[in-house]
Amino acid sequence: MGVKFNHLCYGGDYNPDQWLEYPEILEEDIRLMKKAHVNTVSLGIFAWAKLEPEEGVYDFDWMEEIINRLYENGIYVFLATPSGARPHWLADRYPEVLRVNEMRQKNIFGQRHNHCYTSPIYRQKVRQINMKLAERFGDHPGVLMWHISNEYGGECHCPLCQSAFRGWLKKKYNNDIKEVNRKWNTAFWSHDYQNFDQIESPTPLGETSIHGLVLDWKRFVSDQTIDFCKAEIQALRDAGNHKPVTTNLMYNFSTINYHEMAKVLDVVSWDNYPQWHKGPERLVAMDNGMQHDIMRTLKKEPFILMESCPGPTNWKSVSKLKRPGMLETASLQAVAHGSDSVMYFQIRKGRGGFEKFHGALIDHYGKEDERTYQECKEVGADLEQIDELKHANVKADVAVIYDWENRWAVEEAQGPRNKGMFYKETVEKHYYAFRKLGLNVDLPDMTQDLDGYKIVVAPMLYMFRAGFEEKVRKFVENGGTFIMTYWSGVVDENDLCVLGGTPGGLMDVMGLRSTEIDALYDGETNVVKAVVGDVSYQCERFCQLVDVKTAEPLFVYGEDFYAGTPAMTVNEFGKGKAYYICADAEQKFFDNVYEEIVTKAGVERPLKQPVPEGIEVCTRQSKDAEYVFIQNFNKVSTVFKPELDGAEVLFGEVTGEMKPFSTIILKR
């Protein structure tokens, strides 16, 4: 791991700037934090107005006092740069910092993240305060790491951003407008550009039909946001500070390519707010686990859970209380998937504003005899008990590709289903099947190496990015097991359709050519039937038709005019195997088929015995030990006794029955 802290970090966002008039509350905060085993807080995230109340007038004394008091009491700080919410005076004096939406309407001051990442003035003001913070606090022993801004996101369509976008395009296409026209296929609907000044960002008022433009705009927005983050970090470095940096990423967020963002960070961190108690907890747990694994895969190192909620959130449609035991289970799930922290939003509930009813360690009541506080205290004690597994990594033999740029392309394309492509949900089906076997799963994008994996799955990889086909070819030739699905290899990086057959560049590896794809209406289904044995499964949404060359059919369709044609195939290529799944089959299909493929590929499971539905198994490995997490996400007790085989029980109890929302950690 690039960044290693002395302990598993425990704490959350702390906003003393909202309580400066109440010194007795600030003192009580420290007492309550210590009693709950808090050892780390994120500080100053939205404090710019208190740090710089007037332009060029800085007041850092209150923050220094807070940092000193925390440090004296054994509580360390992730110190934030405050760009996530700038002060009123900045918007009033420099209106260029305000965002313009896609309808070309300029925002007024309000909310947060209402700023232009391109604005030179905004960048200058952020640089100034970042450098001041670094000079004042960068060498403080209580400051562990820099928390850069907060939840970067959004886009701006102002004249500054239009100009920057054109500059980005000129660089990418060597200042050649004819090349832009070729790559974007602007001959469609007679949309050829004569010069770069004619290009505008996508808008319902103008152009959205040129998918190459839309894709490049999304790439630009991502790059511009990352460049802003880099500028924030550079300000700290120019001030002479070299402590590690992170920024908090978000759940299922598609605007920024997080694989590229991770390259400028020393450690990945993210904010995790699953909606427990709405449906089967095991499904929420699987979805939540996949998001943890996406974040971990960005650097393939332990990450930081920067925000989670100890109680109900206040910004979802319903503010549901966490049931007893859920907080502990959800917190330990993050650790199981590779987090070296459990951090909350927030330490103390605010008295007013949008988040005053958001869950917190310390309620408005302000005392410790409160259920949420006591459960938080228990989680803090848990983390101290398992502190030895800090820095242990997660190793995976299986990878399921999840690619940001592919998602952009899938969601922008017109057809084959304009209401419901379900890219994320498609990836989840494959991920779930492996996780039900207790296997760790990485979720790389197309730019990451495939070396070291035994099985690689590419669900709905509609767009092949440059060089990906060669990686797959090499992987299979060298003995890997590769699985691809319908609607893959259809277009290139510019969303231009592949000529000569699909999946582009891999027809020989897969042993087939995709010919047509049948999109099904909502509620319409087909059937896939095993070639050998009396086994069949339902499928929905997509049925790809293929022309088999060297591949062997394993399943065929059971209905419609293409009944009897292949629905799943396998092709031997080099030392490996390439499977092609033609249909969007039900979950049981993937569960059963992947269990067989895992066995054939020689992938070992962490537990040899069958694992009941709703129990999740994860492993982390250090130099000296392997830690096996076993968690029951069922609402009822579940009969299950893990075979110890000489393992030590580090956490929990092995009795033969796992209570609801309980955790066992084995060390071996």
C-alpha positions in Angstrom: 0.0 0.0 0.0 1.3 3.4 -0.9 -0.1 5.0 2.3 0.1 3.1 5.6 -1.3 4.5 8.8 -0.4 3.1 12.2 -3.9 1.9 12.9 -7.2 1.3 11.3 -8.7 4.8 11.1 -12.0 5.4 12.9 -13.9 8.6 13.1 -15.6 11.0 10.6 -16.3 14.4 9.2 -16.0 17.0 12.0 -17.3 20.5 11.6 -16.3 22.6 14.6 -16.6 25.7 12.4 -20.4 25.4 13.1 -19.9 25.4 16.8 -17.2 28.0 17.5 -19.6 30.0 19.7 -20.0 26.9 22.0 -16.6 26.0 23.4 -18.2 23.7 26.0 -19.6 21.6 23.1 -16.2 21.4 21.4 -14.7 20.1 24.7 -17.5 17.6 25.0 -17.0 16.5 21.4 -13.5 15.4 22.3 -14.6 13.5 25.4 -17.3 11.7 23.5 -15.0 10.9 20.5 -12.4 9.4 22.8 -14.9 7.3 24.6 -16.1 6.0 21.2 -12.5 5.0 20.2 -12.3 7.7 17.5 -8.7 8.2 16.3 -9.2 10.2 13.1 -11.4 13.1 11.8 -11.7 14.9 8.5 -11.5 18.6 9.2 -12.3 21.8 7.4 -14.2 20.4 4.4 -16.7 23.2 4.2 -14.9 25.8 6.3 -13.7 28.3 3.7 -15.9 31.1 4.9 -14.5 30.8 8.4 -10.9 30.4 7.2 -11.0 33.3 4.8 -14.0 35.5 5.9 -12.9 38.3 3.6 -10.7 38.2 0.5 -7.0 37.9 1.6 -7.9 37.9 5.3 -7.2 34.6 6.9 -8.2 33.3 10.3 -6.6 30.0 11.1 -6.2 30.3 14.8 -9.4 28.5 15.6 -8.4 25.6 13.4 -5.0 25.4 15.0 -6.6 25.2 18.4 -8.9 22.4 17.3 -6.0 20.4 15.7 -3.9 20.9 18.8 -6.7 19.7 21.1 -7.4 16.7 19.0 -3.8 15.7 18.8 -3.3 16.1 22.5 -6.2 13.5 22.9 -4.8 11.0 20.4 -7.1 12.0 17.5 -5.5 12.7 14.1 -6.7 14.8 11.2 -7.3 14.4 7.5 -7.1 18.1 6.7 -9.3 19.3 3.9 -8.8 21.9 1.2 -12.1 23.9 1.2 -12.8 24.2 -2.5 -16.0 22.1 -2.3 -18.0 25.2 -1.1 -16.6 28.6 -1.6 -17.6 31.8 0.3 -20.2 34.3 -0.8 -17.6 37.1 -1.4 -15.9 35.0 -4.0 -19.0 34.6 -6.1 -20.0 38.2 -5.6 -16.6 39.6 -6.7 -15.8 37.1 -9.4 -19.0 35.9 -11.1 -17.0 34.0 -13.6 -16.5 31.3 -11.0 -20.2 30.4 -11.1 -21.2 27.4 -13.3 -23.3 27.6 -16.4 -25.6 24.6 -17.1 -26.2 22.8 -20.4 -29.1 25.2 -21.1 -26.5 28.0 -21.0 -28.1 29.4 -17.8 -25.6 30.9 -15.2 -26.2 29.8 -11.6 -26.3 32.2 -8.7 -24.6 31.7 -5.4 -26.0 28.7 -3.4 -25.8 25.0 -2.6 -22.2 23.7 -3.0 -20.1 22.5 -6.0 -21.5 25.5 -7.9 -18.2 26.5 -9.4 -16.3 26.3 -12.7 -13.2 24.1 -12.7 -11.8 26.0 -15.7 -12.0 29.5 -14.2 -8.5 31.0 -13.7 -9.7 33.1 -10.8 -11.2 30.2 -9.0 -8.1 28.2 -9.5 -6.0 31.1 -8.2 -8.1 31.6 -5.1 -8.1 27.8 -4.3 -4.3 27.7 -4.8 -3.8 30.6 -2.4 -5.8 29.2 0.5 -4.4 25.7 -0.1 -0.8 27.0 0.1 -1.7 29.0 3.3 -3.1 25.9 4.9 -0.1 23.8 3.9 2.3 26.4 5.3 0.4 26.6 8.6 -0.5 23.0 9.2 1.4 20.8 6.8 4.1 19.9 9.3 1.8 19.5 12.2 2.3 15.9 13.6 -1.5 15.6 14.1 -2.2 16.0 10.3 -2.0 12.6 8.6 -3.2 13.3 5.1 -4.8 15.9 2.9 -8.5 15.5 2.0 -8.6 17.3 -1.3 -11.9 19.2 -1.8 -15.1 17.1 -1.5 -17.0 14.8 -3.9 -15.8 16.3 -7.1 -18.5 16.3 -9.8 -20.7 18.2 -12.2 -19.9 20.1 -15.4 -19.9 23.7 -16.6 -20.8 25.0 -20.0 -19.5 28.6 -19.7 -17.5 30.4 -22.3 -14.3 29.6 -20.4 -15.2 25.9 -20.6 -16.2 26.0 -24.2 -12.7 27.5 -25.0 -11.0 24.9 -22.9 -12.9 22.1 -24.6 -11.9 23.4 -28.0 -8.3 23.5 -26.8 -8.6 19.9 -25.5 -9.9 18.8 -28.9 -7.1 20.7 -30.8 -4.5 18.8 -28.8 -6.2 15.4 -29.2 -6.7 15.8 -33.0 -3.5 17.7 -33.8 -5.4 20.9 -34.7 -7.0 19.1 -37.6 -10.7 19.8 -37.9 -11.0 17.2 -40.8 -9.8 14.5 -38.4 -12.5 15.6 -35.9 -15.1 15.2 -38.7 -13.7 11.7 -39.6 -13.6 10.5 -36.0 -17.1 11.8 -35.2 -18.6 10.8 -38.5 -20.1 14.3 -38.8 -21.2 13.6 -42.4 -24.3 12.2 -40.6 -27.1 14.8 -40.9 -24.7 17.2 -42.7 -23.0 18.2 -39.4 -19.4 18.8 -40.7 -17.4 21.4 -38.9 -15.3 23.9 -40.8 -13.4 25.1 -37.8 -13.0 24.5 -34.0 -14.8 27.6 -33.1 -18.1 26.1 -34.3 -17.9 23.3 -31.8 -20.1 23.7 -28.7 -20.6 21.3 -25.8 -23.6 19.0 -26.1 -26.9 20.7 -25.3 -30.6 20.0 -25.9 -30.6 23.5 -27.5 -28.1 22.3 -30.1 -26.1 19.1 -30.7 -26.5 15.8 -29.0 -26.7 13.4 -32.1 -23.0 13.2 -32.7 -21.9 10.5 -30.2 -18.2 11.2 -30.8 -18.8 14.8 -29.6 -20.7 13.6 -26.6 -18.0 11.0 -25.7 -15.2 13.6 -26.0 -17.2 16.1 -23.9 -17.5 13.5 -21.2 -13.7 12.8 -21.4 -13.0 16.5 -21.3 -15.2 17.1 -18.2 -13.4 14.2 -16.5 -10.0 15.4 -17.5 -10.7 19.0 -16.5 -12.0 17.9 -13.1 -8.9 15.8 -12.6 -6.7 18.6 -13.7 -8.3 20.9 -11.1 -7.6 18.2 -8.5 -4.0 18.1 -9.6 -3.7 21.9 -9.4 -5.0 21.7 -5.8 -2.4 19.1 -4.9 0.4 21.0 -6.7 -0.4 24.0 -4.5 0.3 21.9 -1.4 3.6 20.6 -3.0 4.7 24.1 -4.0 4.2 25.1 -0.3 6.7 22.4 0.6 4.3 19.8 1.9 4.5 16.2 0.8 2.0 14.4 3.0 -0.3 11.9 1.2 -3.4 13.1 -0.6 -6.9 11.7 -1.3 -10.3 12.9 -2.4 -13.6 11.2 -1.6 -15.1 9.4 -4.6 -18.8 8.5 -4.8 -21.1 5.5 -5.3 -22.0 4.6 -8.9 -20.7 8.0 -10.1 -20.1 8.1 -13.8 -19.2 11.7 -14.6 -15.5 11.3 -13.7 -13.3 8.4 -14.9 -12.2 7.3 -11.5 -9.4 5.1 -12.9 -7.8 8.3 -14.2 -8.6 10.2 -11.0 -6.9 7.5 -8.9 -3.6 8.1 -10.7 -3.2 11.6 -9.1 -4.1 10.3 -5.6 -1.8 8.6 -3.0 -4.7 6.6 -1.7 -8.3 6.0 -2.9 -11.2 7.0 -0.6 -14.9 7.0 -1.1 -18.3 7.8 0.4 -20.6 4.8 1.0 -24.4 5.2 1.7 -26.2 2.0 0.9 -30.0 1.8 1.3 -30.3 -1.0 3.9 -33.7 -2.5 5.0 -35.5 -1.7 1.7 -35.3 -5.2 0.2 -33.3 -8.4 0.8 -30.2 -7.3 2.7 -28.1 -9.8 0.8 -28.7 -7.9 -2.5 -27.8 -4.6 -0.9 -24.7 -6.2 0.5 -23.7 -7.5 -2.9 -24.2 -4.2 -4.6 -22.3 -2.5 -1.7 -19.5 -5.0 -1.9 -19.1 -4.4 -5.6 -18.7 -0.7 -5.1 -16.1 -1.4 -2.4 -14.3 -3.6 -4.9 -14.5 -1.1 -7.7 -12.7 1.5 -5.4 -10.1 -1.0 -4.2 -9.3 -2.1 -7.8 -8.5 1.5 -8.8 -5.1 1.1 -7.2 -5.3 -2.6 -6.1 -4.4 -1.4 -2.6 -6.3 -0.9 0.6 -8.6 2.1 0.5 -10.2 4.5 2.9 -13.9 4.5 3.7 -14.2 8.2 4.1 -17.9 8.6 4.7 -20.7 6.3 5.8 -23.7 7.0 8.0 -24.0 5.7 11.5 -27.8 6.3 11.5 -30.3 7.3 8.8 -29.3 9.6 6.0 -31.6 12.6 5.4 -31.3 13.0 1.7 -32.9 9.7 0.5 -36.7 9.4 0.0 -37.0 7.7 3.3 -34.8 8.1 6.4 -34.7 4.5 7.6 -33.1 3.7 10.9 -30.3 1.1 10.9 -31.5 -2.0 12.6 -29.4 -3.2 15.6 -26.2 -4.8 14.4 -26.4 -3.4 10.9 -23.9 -0.6 11.6 -21.3 -3.1 12.8 -21.9 -5.5 9.9 -21.8 -2.7 7.2 -18.6 -1.2 8.8 -16.8 -4.5 8.9 -17.9 -5.3 5.3 -15.9 -2.3 4.2 -12.8 -3.7 6.0 -13.5 -7.1 4.5 -13.3 -5.7 1.0 -10.1 -3.8 1.7 -10.8 -0.6 3.7 -8.3 0.5 6.3 -10.8 2.7 7.9 -14.4 3.3 8.9 -15.3 7.0 8.8 -18.7 8.6 9.2 -20.5 11.7 8.1 -20.8 13.2 10.6 -19.3 13.4 14.1 -21.9 15.8 15.5 -25.3 16.7 13.9 -25.5 20.4 12.8 -28.3 22.6 14.2 -29.5 23.9 10.9 -29.2 23.6 7.1 -29.7 20.7 4.7 -27.9 18.0 6.7 -29.2 18.8 10.2 -31.1 15.5 10.4 -28.4 13.4 8.8 -27.1 10.6 11.1 -24.1 11.3 13.3 -22.0 9.9 16.1 -23.3 12.6 18.4 -27.0 13.5 18.3 -28.7 16.8 19.1 -29.4 15.2 22.4 -25.6 15.3 22.9 -25.2 12.5 25.5 -23.7 9.1 25.3 -26.8 7.1 26.4 -28.1 6.9 22.9 -28.4 3.8 20.7 -26.4 5.1 17.7 -23.6 6.4 19.9 -23.3 3.1 21.7 -23.3 1.1 18.4 -20.6 3.5 17.1 -18.6 2.9 20.3 -18.9 -0.9 19.7 -17.6 -0.5 16.1 -14.6 1.5 17.4 -13.8 -1.3 19.9 -14.1 -3.9 17.1 -11.6 -2.1 14.9 -9.1 -2.0 17.8 -9.6 -5.7 18.2 -8.8 -6.5 14.6 -6.2 -3.7 14.1 -3.5 -6.3 13.2 -5.1 -6.8 9.7 -4.4 -3.2 8.7 -2.5 -3.0 5.4 -3.5 -6.6 4.5 -4.4 -6.6 0.8 -7.1 -8.3 -1.2 -5.9 -10.7 -3.9 -8.3 -11.8 -6.7 -8.1 -14.6 -9.3 -11.2 -13.3 -11.0 -11.7 -9.9 -12.8 -15.0 -8.5 -14.1 -14.3 -5.6 -16.3 -16.2 -2.4 -15.4 -15.2 0.5 -17.7 -16.2 4.1 -17.3 -15.8 5.1 -21.0 -17.7 2.0 -22.1 -20.5 3.0 -19.8 -20.7 6.4 -21.3 -20.8 4.9 -24.8 -23.5 2.3 -23.9 -25.7 4.9 -22.3 -25.4 7.4 -25.1 -26.0 4.9 -28.0 -29.4 4.8 -29.7 -30.4 1.1 -29.6 -30.8 -1.7 -29.2 -32.9 -0.7 -26.1 -33.3 3.0 -25.5 -35.0 2.4 -22.2 -33.0 0.0 -20.2 -29.5 -1.1 -21.2 -28.6 -1.7 -17.6 -24.9 -1.8 -17.9 -24.1 -1.6 -14.1 -26.8 -4.2 -13.4 -25.3 -6.5 -16.1 -21.9 -6.3 -14.5 -23.5 -7.0 -11.1 -25.0 -10.3 -12.3 -21.5 -11.6 -13.2 -19.9 -10.2 -10.1 -22.6 -11.7 -7.8 -22.1 -15.2 -9.2 -18.4 -15.2 -8.3 -19.0 -13.6 -4.9 -21.6 -16.2 -4.0 -18.7 -18.7 -4.2 -16.7 -16.6 -1.7 -14.2 -15.4 -4.4 -12.6 -12.0 -4.3 -13.3 -10.1 -7.5 -11.4 -7.2 -9.0 -13.3 -4.7 -11.3 -10.6 -3.2 -13.6 -11.2 -1.1 -16.7 -9.8 -1.9 -20.2 -6.6 -0.1 -19.6 -5.5 -2.3 -16.6 -3.4 -5.4 -17.0 -5.0 -8.8 -17.1 -1.9 -10.6 -16.0 -2.3 -12.6 -12.8 -6.0 -13.4 -13.2 -7.3 -16.9 -14.0 -10.7 -15.7 -15.1 -11.6 -12.4 -16.8 -15.2 -11.5 -17.7 -16.2 -8.7 -20.1 -19.9 -8.0 -19.7 -21.5 -5.8 -22.4 -18.2 -4.4 -23.5 -19.8 -2.5 -26.4 -16.8 -0.3 -27.0 -13.3 -1.7 -27.3 -10.6 0.8 -26.3 -7.3 0.8 -28.1 -5.1 -2.2 -27.4 -7.8 -4.2 -25.5 -8.2 -6.9 -28.1 -4.5 -7.6 -28.0 -4.6 -8.0 -24.2 -7.4 -10.5 -24.4 -5.7 -12.4 -27.2 -2.5 -12.7 -25.1 -4.4 -13.6 -22.0 -6.3 -16.5 -23.6 -3.3 -17.7 -25.6 -1.3 -18.0 -22.3 -4.0 -20.2 -20.7 -6.5 -17.7 -19.2 -10.3 -18.2 -19.2 -12.1 -15.3 -20.9 -15.8 -14.8 -20.9 -17.5 -12.2 -23.1 -21.2 -11.4 -23.5 -23.6 -10.1 -26.1 -23.2 -6.5 -27.4 -19.5 -6.5 -27.1 -16.8 -5.2 -29.5 -19.4 -3.3 -31.5 -17.7 0.1 -31.8 -14.3 1.7 -31.4 -13.2 4.5 -29.0 -15.0 7.1 -31.1 -18.3 5.1 -31.1 -17.7 4.3 -34.7 -19.1 0.9 -35.7 -16.5 -1.9 -36.3 -16.4 -3.0 -39.9 -15.9 -6.6 -41.0 -17.6 -8.3 -38.1 -17.9 -8.3 -34.4 -16.7 -8.7 -31.7 -14.1 -6.5 -33.4 -10.6 -8.1 -33.5 -11.6 -11.1 -31.4 -13.7 -13.2 -33.7 -11.0 -15.9 -34.0 -10.5 -15.9 -30.2 -14.2 -16.3 -29.6 -14.6 -18.7 -32.5 -17.7 -16.9 -33.8 -19.2 -13.8 -35.4 -22.1 -11.9 -33.9 -24.7 -11.4 -36.5 -27.9 -9.8 -35.0 -29.2 -8.9 -31.6 -32.9 -9.2 -30.6 -34.0 -6.7 -28.0 -36.9 -7.9 -25.9 -39.7 -5.8 -24.5 -40.0 -5.4 -20.8 -41.7 -8.5 -19.5 -40.8 -10.5 -22.6 -38.6 -13.6 -22.1 -36.9 -16.4 -24.0 -35.3 -19.6 -22.8 -31.7 -20.9 -23.0 -31.3 -24.7 -22.8 -28.2 -26.8 -22.1 -27.0 -28.8 -25.1 -26.2 -31.7 -22.7 -28.6 -32.4 -19.9 -32.2 -31.2 -19.1 -31.3 -27.8 -17.8 -32.9 -24.5 -18.9 -33.1 -20.8 -17.8 -35.1 -17.8 -18.6 -33.5 -14.8 -20.4 -34.6 -11.3 -21.0 -33.8 -8.0 -22.7 -31.1 -9.2 -25.1 -30.7 -12.3 -27.3 -27.6 -12.1 -29.5 -27.5 -14.3 -32.6 -24.1 -15.7 -33.7 -22.5 -17.5 -36.6 -20.3 -20.2 -35.0 -17.0 -21.0 -36.6 -14.7 -23.0 -34.3 -16.7 -22.5 -31.1 -18.8 -25.3 -29.5 -22.3 -24.5 -28.4 -23.1 -25.2 -24.7 -26.6 -23.7 -24.6 -29.1 -23.0 -27.3 -32.2 -20.8 -27.5 -35.5 -22.5 -26.8 -38.0 -20.2 -28.4 -38.7 -17.8 -31.4 -37.4 -18.1 -34.9 -33.8 -18.6 -33.6 -34.7 -21.6 -31.4 -31.9 -24.1 -31.5 -29.2 -21.6 -32.3 -26.3 -21.0 -29.9 -27.0 -19.1 -26.7 -23.6 -19.8 -25.1 -20.4 -21.2 -26.6 -16.8 -22.1 -25.7 -13.8 -21.9 -28.0 -10.3 -23.3 -27.3 -7.7 -20.8 -28.3 -4.0 -21.2 -27.5 -3.7 -22.6 -24.0 -6.9 -21.0 -22.8 -10.7 -20.9 -23.3 -13.0 -18.2 -24.5 -16.7 -18.3 -23.6 -19.4 -16.2 -25.3 -22.7 -15.7 -23.5 -25.3 -14.5 -26.0 -28.3 -13.8 -23.8 -29.1 -11.8 -20.7 -29.9 -14.8 -18.6 -31.4 -15.0 -15.1 -29.0 -15.0 -12.1 -29.3 -18.8 -11.5 -27.7 -19.3 -15.0 -24.6 -17.4 -14.0 -24.5 -18.9 -10.6 -24.4 -22.4 -11.9 -22.4 -21.9 -15.1 -19.7 -19.9 -13.3 -19.4 -22.5 -10.5 -18.5 -25.0 -13.2 -16.1 -22.6 -14.9 -14.4 -21.8 -11.7 -13.7 -25.4 -11.0 -12.3 -26.0 -14.5 -10.1 -23.0 -14.2 -8.5 -24.2 -11.0 -9.6 -21.3 -8.9 -9.6 -22.2 -5.2 -12.4 -21.0 -2.9 -11.6 -19.7 0.6 -14.1 -22.1 2.2 -14.5 -25.6 0.8 -18.0 -26.1 2.2 -21.2 -24.7 0.6 -22.0 -21.2 1.8 -25.7 -20.4 2.5 -27.6 -17.6 0.6 -27.0 -14.3 2.3 -23.7 -15.1 3.8 -20.8 -13.2 2.3 -17.2 -14.4 2.4 -14.1 -12.2 1.7 -10.4 -12.6 2.3 -7.5 -10.2 3.0 -3.9 -11.3 3.0 -0.8 -10.0 4.8 2.7 -11.3 4.7 2.1 -13.6 7.5 -1.6 -14.5 7.5 -4.9 -14.7 5.6 -8.0 -13.2 7.2 -11.4 -14.8 6.2 -14.4 -12.6 6.8 -17.8 -14.4 7.1 -20.8 -12.1 7.4 -24.5 -12.9 7.7 -26.6 -10.4 5.9 -29.8 -12.3 6.5 -32.5 -10.8 8.8 -32.7 -14.2 10.6 -30.2 -16.6 12.1 -28.6 -18.8 9.6 -27.3 -22.3 10.2 -23.7 -22.3 9.2 -20.5 -23.4 10.9 -17.3 -22.6 9.0 -14.7 -25.4 9.1 -11.7 -24.0 11.0 -9.0 -26.4 9.7 -6.6 -25.0 12.3 -7.6 -21.4 11.8 -7.8 -19.0 14.8 -11.1 -17.2 15.5 -10.0 -13.6 15.5 -13.4 -12.0 15.8 -17.0 -13.3 16.5 -18.2 -16.7 17.6 -18.3 -20.0 15.8 -21.4 -21.9 17.2 -23.0 -23.5 14.2 -25.5 -20.7 13.8 -24.8 -17.1 12.7 -27.1 -14.5 14.2 -28.6 -11.8 11.9 -26.0 -9.1 10.9 -23.1 -11.0 12.6 -19.5 -11.3 11.6 -16.8 -14.0 12.1 -13.2 -13.4 11.1 -10.8 -16.3 10.9 -7.0 -16.0 10.8 -4.9 -18.7 9.2 
